[in-house]
Amino acid sequence: MADTPRVLRITFQFHVNRKLGRNIAYSKVERAVGMIKNRVLELTPGVFPWAETVRIRTEWLYDWQDDWIEEAMPSNEFNTLPPSDEPEA
């Protein structure tokens, strides 16, 4: 288990109302993101002392289409666990 890569991912999405007709200056977005990044970096050593590194991803996008689907695939010998004699927890 110790050799298994472990990653904690926390995602925040800030949505702007579609009907808000004002332009948001990118410099304001950059400043806000910088403030959030700084707070996360300040908090991390105290709340997650096991972390060796922190990767911060920033995206600013016009989300015109973002469709996600998840479909169950038909069961077969490769994707189905064998029956177990142990009771489920």
C-alpha positions in Angstrom: 0.0 0.0 0.0 2.8 2.4 0.8 4.0 2.2 -2.9 0.5 3.1 -4.2 0.2 6.7 -5.5 -2.2 8.6 -3.5 -3.7 12.0 -4.5 -6.3 14.1 -2.8 -8.2 16.2 -5.4 -10.5 19.0 -4.3 -12.3 20.9 -7.1 -14.0 24.2 -6.8 -16.2 25.6 -9.6 -17.3 29.2 -9.5 -20.2 29.7 -12.0 -21.2 33.1 -13.3 -24.9 33.5 -14.0 -25.6 33.4 -17.8 -27.8 36.4 -17.6 -25.1 38.6 -16.1 -24.3 40.8 -19.1 -21.1 42.3 -17.8 -17.6 41.5 -19.0 -15.3 40.2 -16.2 -11.8 41.6 -16.7 -9.3 38.8 -16.8 -7.0 40.7 -14.4 -9.7 40.5 -11.8 -10.0 36.7 -12.4 -6.2 36.4 -12.0 -6.2 38.4 -8.8 -9.0 36.3 -7.3 -7.3 33.0 -8.3 -4.0 34.3 -6.8 -5.7 35.0 -3.5 -7.3 31.5 -3.4 -4.0 29.8 -4.3 -2.2 31.7 -1.5 -4.8 30.7 1.1 -4.6 27.0 0.0 -0.8 27.1 0.2 -0.9 28.8 3.6 -3.4 26.2 5.0 -1.9 23.0 3.4 1.1 22.3 5.8 -1.3 22.5 8.8 -4.2 20.5 7.4 -2.5 18.0 5.2 1.1 17.6 6.5 1.6 14.4 4.5 1.7 16.3 1.2 5.0 16.3 -0.5 3.8 18.7 -3.3 0.7 20.6 -4.3 -0.4 21.0 -7.9 -2.8 23.8 -8.5 -4.8 23.9 -11.8 -6.5 27.0 -13.0 -9.0 27.2 -15.9 -11.1 30.1 -17.1 -13.4 29.0 -19.8 -16.6 29.7 -21.6 -18.5 26.5 -20.9 -20.7 26.4 -24.0 -20.9 22.7 -24.0 -19.8 20.2 -21.3 -21.8 17.0 -21.6 -20.8 14.0 -19.5 -22.4 10.6 -19.7 -21.7 7.5 -17.8 -22.9 4.2 -19.1 -22.6 0.8 -17.5 -21.0 -1.7 -19.8 -22.4 -5.2 -20.2 -21.0 -7.6 -17.7 -18.3 -10.0 -18.9 -15.5 -12.1 -17.5 -13.1 -9.2 -17.5 -15.1 -6.5 -15.7 -17.2 -8.6 -13.2 -15.9 -9.7 -9.8 -16.3 -13.4 -9.0 -18.9 -14.3 -6.4 -17.6 -14.0 -2.9 -18.4 -16.2 0.1 -17.9 -13.3 2.4 -20.9 -11.2 3.6 -21.0 -7.6 2.4 -20.0 -5.0 4.9 
